[in-house]
Amino acid sequence: MSRDVVVVRDRPVGEYVLNVIMLLNSGSEEVELVGRGMYISKAVAVFNALRDRLEETLKVLEVEIGSEVRGRTHRRVPYIKFRLTQGI
């Protein structure tokens, strides 16, 4: 199974939308869209823009919300992950 991961950070929302669409159209079976910490709201904005653009063809396989320990300081960082695919 081909799964690509797009991590949302500083770039504009439109770039992430285009990146996910290009991955789905190039044959990737699944795309995981991830936002961590202060980028959670931007990841949700990317998902909403994808849903508006792809409408019925965007399928959400799973939405995961949680936190993970990251870095040398072992801080807990919240995240959101969307597992997406494109169906007919």
N, C-alpha and C positions, 0 to 999 in steps of 0.2 A: 504494500500500500504506500502511495506517495503522499506524504504530508509535509507541507511547508509551514514555517512559523514566521509571522510578521509581528515584531515588537514595536509598539507605539511609543514614540519619544517626542523629539522636538520639531519634526517636520510638519508641514501643514496637513490638515485632514485629507485634502484632495489627493495628495501624493500616496497616502496609505490606501485610499479607496482604489486608485488606479493600480497600485501594486497588487492588491488582492485580486482585482478583476483580471489582471494579466496572468497571475498564477493559475487562477481557475480556468481561464481560456487556453492556457498552454498545456493542459492535461493533468494538473495536480488534482488528485482525488479529494484531498482535504486541505484546508488552510486554517491554521490556528492563529487567531488574532489575540495578542496579549497586551494588557496594560498594567503596569505596576506603579504603586504609590500615587504620586500626583498626576500620573498619566491615565488613570482609570477613567476619568470623565472624557478624555480625548478618545480612548478606545471605544467607549459607548457612542460617542459622536461619529466615529468611523463606521461602526456597525449600523447605526441609524441611516447614515448616508448610503451605505451599501444596500440596505433594505429598500430605501427609496429608489435607488438606481436599478437594482436587479429585480425588484418586486417578487413575483411568484417563483422565479428560478433559484433564489437564494434559500438554501435549507440550513437550518441550525440543528446540528447534531447534539451539541451539549454546551451549556454555559456553566463554568466553574468559578466560584468565588471563594477565596481563602487568603491565607497568609503563609509566607515562607521565610525561613531564616536565611539572610544574605550577608555577605561581606565579612570582614575580619571582626567587626564589632558584634556580630551575631544578632543584629536587629531583626525584628519581624517586619516584613514589608507586605502590605495587602496587594492582591492582584485580582484581575478578572481575565478569564480566558473564554473565547468563543471558538468552538470548533464548527467550521462552515464548509459546506459543499454546494455545488451547483447541480440542481436537478432539472428535469424537464417538466 
